[in-house]
Structures are given as C-alpha cells and as structure tokens.
Amino acid sequence: MDAAKLREDVQQASRSIQDNLAEGIGRAQEKMEATLRRTADQTQGMFATMNEEFGSLVRESPIIALGGAFAVGYLIAKLARAFK
C-alpha cells in the first residue's frame, strides 16, 4: 500500500470523525436547549400558580397572611443571627 494513499485515507477518516462529532454535539445542544426551554416554561407556570394561590389566601385571610409573614421573617432573623 502506498504511503500517500494511506495518509489520504487517515485524513479522510479524521475529517469524517470530526464532522460526525460536530453533528452529534449540535444535536445534543439542541436537545439541551429544548429541555431548558420546557423546564423554564413549567417553572414559570408553577410560580404563576403559586402567586395566584398566595394572592387569594391574602385576600381571603389577611390577618393569617400577615401573621405568617411575621413568623417567616422571625425565623429568618433567628437563622441569620445563628450563622453570624
């Protein structure tokens, strides 16, 4: 077998591997982007639902909501002082 032919075959195989690798990476990036978009949409929907539920709770029971906010703030302050 001729050395030039062997060199050409190796270069062609190398280009083929690089092309296939680039194509595979591109497909992986597209799938990751689609997954991230879908996850972001789901998260946004979840937060919108939680916001609506908290809003209705505050409208229905403002005293309980105020007490809950005070209790959460108190706990956060206690934790902040504990980790100072």
C-alpha positions in Angstrom: 0.0 0.0 0.0 1.3 3.4 -0.9 2.1 5.8 1.9 0.4 8.8 0.2 -2.8 6.7 -0.1 -2.6 5.7 3.5 -2.1 9.3 4.6 -5.1 10.4 2.5 -7.2 7.7 4.0 -6.3 8.7 7.5 -7.0 12.3 6.8 -10.4 11.4 5.2 -11.3 9.3 8.3 -10.2 12.2 10.6 -12.4 14.6 8.7 -15.3 12.2 8.8 -14.9 11.7 12.6 -14.7 15.5 13.1 -17.9 16.0 11.0 -19.8 13.3 12.9 -18.6 14.7 16.3 -19.7 18.2 15.4 -23.1 16.9 14.2 -23.5 15.0 17.4 -22.6 18.0 19.6 -25.0 20.1 17.7 -27.9 17.7 18.3 -27.0 17.4 22.0 -27.1 21.2 22.2 -30.5 21.4 20.5 -31.9 18.8 22.9 -30.5 20.6 25.9 -31.9 24.0 24.8 -35.3 22.4 24.2 -35.2 20.8 27.6 -34.2 24.1 29.3 -37.0 25.9 27.5 -39.6 23.4 28.5 -38.3 23.4 32.2 -38.3 27.2 32.2 -41.9 27.3 30.9 -43.0 24.7 33.6 -41.3 26.7 36.3 -42.8 29.9 35.2 -46.3 28.3 35.2 -45.7 26.9 38.7 -44.7 30.3 40.1 -47.7 31.9 38.4 -50.0 29.4 40.1 -48.3 29.8 43.4 -48.6 33.6 43.1 -52.4 33.3 42.3 -52.9 31.0 45.3 -51.0 33.3 47.7 -52.9 36.2 46.4 -56.2 34.5 47.0 -55.1 33.5 50.5 -54.1 37.1 51.3 -57.5 38.4 50.0 -59.4 35.7 51.9 -57.4 35.8 55.2 -55.3 38.9 55.5 -54.6 38.5 59.2 -53.4 34.9 58.8 -51.2 36.0 55.9 -49.7 38.9 58.0 -49.1 36.5 60.9 -47.4 34.0 58.6 -45.2 36.7 57.1 -44.2 37.8 60.5 -43.4 34.2 61.6 -41.3 33.6 58.5 -39.4 36.9 59.0 -38.8 36.0 62.6 -37.4 32.6 61.7 -35.1 34.1 59.0 -33.8 36.6 61.5 -33.1 33.8 64.0 -31.2 31.8 61.4 -29.2 34.8 60.3 -28.1 35.5 63.9 -27.2 31.9 64.4 -24.9 31.8 61.4 -23.2 35.2 62.0 
